[in-house]
Amino acid sequence: MSPDLLTEQLSLFLDVLDTGSFSAAARRHPLTPSAVARRIDSLEAAVGSRLFSRSTHAVRATPAGFAFAERARRIIEELRLARAEAVSLSNAPEGLIRIDAPAAFGRRHLAPAIADFLVVYPGLDVQLRLIDSFVDMHGSHLGEVDLVLRAGPLADTRLVATSLANMVRIACASPTYLAEHGMPSCPSELPAHAGLDWDGLAPPFAWRFEVQGQSRLYRPARMRMSANNAETLLCGALAGLGIAHLPTWLISECLLRGELVPLFCDAGLPAAETSGIYALRLEHETNSRSRLLLEFLKSRFCPMPPWDLALRSELRWQ
């Protein structure tokens, strides 16, 4: 099997795993649901084990499927790195890529990814600016930046957006707070608790939860702290001030270390928001260097970002 065909087969398997549906996985590929099912049948025959249990309502990974997924992701990553290294040695791209990104996400996830990217492409350089304000690519900053990373809904449709990762939001609190005030069993109990919230314009999915198939708004009645910065709210949650509703890219390490406790996650990770983390660019400004970095970041954060994969693996979420 060629490397490209192997990558496609494993990516299809991971898409079925992540979406829980042949139909949803088919929408990510130029395939019909029945074609996806046949390819999964073929993969199971080649592996010699059932990777999914199937019902009329869902497709769920078997224990063998989850174990296979870990190796599949590593194989895809190794193939991507091998291809990138081959390209870098043959074409030797050179030049500077200028990036603006949110400070919190940049420190936690983007900077390590860029460091690995620069190891693969020794002829390239990156100027990374980590700020919390929005850079207007059509205004005074035009020409000063090649890519802009943003998390959440996109307002400027004049920019070309490349999706890098889904965004999942979890209600959480410190063990100290929950020991003193009790653990809410469902989102409707949040008004009886203290919380931490956004000062001013809140993210559109903050304090929204899926209840009986509908999105409902439940918020703590008393907000002990409000801020216009997610890391500030995280500090308040760690200090035991109340419950926060924060993205997993920010809190995953705290959840894994037990410094924060996830709420309302008995069924696993909540569904991803309809908006996510994007790289924005002006279409006519795109260069080969930026395209290389975009492909590298997509392979790093897709189909499931590493922070969510770690949560699902370590906390035994399905």
N, C-alpha and C positions, 0 to 999 in steps of 0.2 A: 504494500500500500504506500502510495507517495506521501510525503510529508503534508502537502496541502490537503489531500483527501483525508488523512488521519486527523488533521486539525479540524476539518469540517465535521467529521463524524463525532469527535469528542465534544466539539462545541455544541452540536445538536443535542447530544446526550445531556450536557450541562444545562442547556436551555430548558429541556423537559424537566430536569430536576428542579430548577429554580422557579419555573412557572407552574409546575404541577399539572400540566395539560399539554396534550399533543397539539391542540388547536392553537394555544398561545405560542408554543414553540414554533409552529408552522408560520405564524405571522412574522417571525424574525428571520425566516428563510424563504426563498422562492419555492415552497413546497406545500402540498396539501396535507391535512392531518393524517390521512391514510398513508401517505408516503413517509411521513415522520414515523408512524407506527411500524412500517415495514423496515425502516432503517434501524430502529431500536431492536426489532426482532433479530435482524442480521448481526447487530453488535452483541446482543446477548448470546447468540449462537457462537460467535467467535470467541467471546470471553468464557463461555461454558457455564454461565450462571444467570439466574434471573436478577435483573437490576432494578425492576419496577414491579410493584403490585398494582393491578389495574382494576378499577370499578367504573360504573357508569357515571360517577360523580367526580372522580379524581384519579390521578396517577401519582403514586407515592413510591419513593425509593425504598428498596429493601436494605437490610444491613449491608449486604454485599454491594448494593448500589452506592451507598454512602462511602464505603471504603474505596470503591473504584473511583468515585468522584475526586477524592483527595489526590490520587495518582494522576487522574486525567488532567487536573488543573496544573500539576507540576510538569506533565509532558508538554502541554500547550505552551507553558512559560518557557521551557527549555528550547522548544522548537522556535519560538519567537526570538529568544536571545541568540540562538544559533544563526537564524536568518539575518537578524540585525547586525551581528558581528560580521557576517560574510559581506553584507552590503557596505558596511563601514570600511572594510578593508579594500573592497574593489572600487568604490566610488569616492571614498574619503571626503565626505561633505565637510565644508568649513563655513565659519561665520558666526554671527551673534544672533541669539533669539532673546527678545525682550518680553517679559511676562509680568502681568499684574495679577495678584491673587489675594483673597481674604487671608488675613494674618493667621487666624487659628488653624484653618485648613492647610495653609501653606506650611506652617511649622510642623504639623503632625504628619502630613501625608505627601504633600507636593515636593517639599525639599528633599526627602529621601529618594523619591522617584527620580527627580532630576539628577541627583548625584549618580544614581545607577545609569541613567541615560548618558551622562557625560563620560562615564567609563567606557561605554560601548562606542561612543562617537568622540574620539580624542581631538578631532579637528573642530568641534563645535564648542561654543561658549554660551552661557546663559546669564542674563541679567534679570534677577528675580526681585520684584518689589512686593513686599507683604504689607498691605494697607487695608483698612476697613471701609474707606470711602470708594465710591464708584468712579471709575475713570471714563469720561465721555470720549469714545473713540472718534466721534464726529466733531469734537470741539477742539479745545486748545491742546489736547494731548495727542491729537492725530499725528501719526508718524513717530511717536515716542514708544509705542508698544506694539508687539506683533500679536500677542494673545492675551485675553482677559478671562480669568476664571471667575465664575459666579455660581452661587448656590441658591436655588429657589426659582420662582417664576421669572420668565424673561419678558421685559417690557418693550425693548427696542427690537422690532422685527427687521430693521435694516441690517442687522448683523447676522452673520452665518454662525449658527450654534452647532457644536459637536457635543453630543452627550457622552460624558465620561463615567458617570456612576449614578445609580439610584440613590435616593435619600430616604431613610427610615427614621422615624421619631419615636422615642420611648419615654413614658413617664417613669421617673425614678426618684429615689430618696435614699438618704444615708441610713444604715442600720440603727444609728443612734436615734434619729427622728422617728423611725417606725417602732422602735422599742418603747418610746415614750408616748406616742400618739396612736399607735395601732396601724395595721396595714389595710388600706382600702381593698376590698375584694372586687370592685367593679368601678368604672369611671363615674357612675352616678353618685358615688360617695365622696368625690373630690371636694365638693363645696364645704364639707365638714373639716377640711384640712387647711393648713397654711401652705403657701406656695411661693414660687419665684417666677417673675413674669417679665415680659418685654416692656420697656418704657417707650411708648409711642407706637409706631407701626410694627405690629407683631407679624411673624411669618403666617401665611394663610392657613397652614395646617396645624398651628399650635393649638393644643387643647382640644383637638378634634379626634374622635374615636369611632371606630366601626362598631355599632351596636345593632344587632338584628338586621344586618345588611345595610344600615343607613349611617351616614356620617353625622355624629352629634357633638355638640359643644358642651364640655364640662370643665369648669375651672375651680380651683380653690377660692373660697370666699375672701380670705385674707391673704394679701400678698406681702410677705415679710421684706422682700427686696424686689425692686424693678431696675432694669438696666437696658441699655441699647447694645449690649455686647454679650454673646453667648458664653464666653469664658467666665465672665463675671457671675452669671447665673449658675454655672457649674461650681464655682467656688462657694456660693451660698448653699447649694445642695450638699456639697461635701462637708460643710460646717454644721449640717443638721438643721438648717433654718426652715426647710419645708420641701415640698415636692416640686420638681421641675419637669418640663417636657422638652427634651433636647434631642438633637440628631445623634445617631449612633457613631458617626465619624468623630464626634467630639467626646463621647462618653464611653466608648467601647472598652478602653483600657481600665477605666474605673470600675466598670461592671465586672470585668474579668478578675480584677484584684479583690472584688468584694467590698470596695469602698462605697459603691452605690448598689442598690437593689432594684432590679427591673420590676415594674408593676404591669399587671394585665397582660402577661406574656405566657400564660399557660399553654396556649396553642402555638407558641413559637414567636418568631419575629413578626411584628405587625407588617401589614402590606406597605409597599413602597409608595411614596407620594407621587402624584402625577408630574411633579416637577422634580428636578434632580440637580446634579452638579455638571456644569457645562463649561466648555472653552469657546469663547466668542472671538470672532475675527471679522475683518472686512474682506469680502470675497476677492476684490482686486488686489489686496495687500498680501494674500497668502503666498508664501514661498516654500521651496522644498524643505528647508530646515524646519519650518513650523509644522509642515505635514509629517515629517519624521517624528517630531516630538508628540504630535497628536496621536499617531498610531501607537507609539510607545505607551502613552498614558492610558489609552483605551485598553490595551492588552493588560496593563497593570491593574486597572480598576474594574474591568468587565470580565465575565457577565455578572459576577457578584463581587463587590468590593471586599478587599481583604479584612476590613474591620468587621463587616457583617458575617463573613465566612468564619472568622475566629469566634464570634459570639455563638453562631449556630453549632460549631464543632465543640467548643469548650463547655457550653451550657447545655449541650445535648438538645438543642431546639431543632425541630424538623423544618 
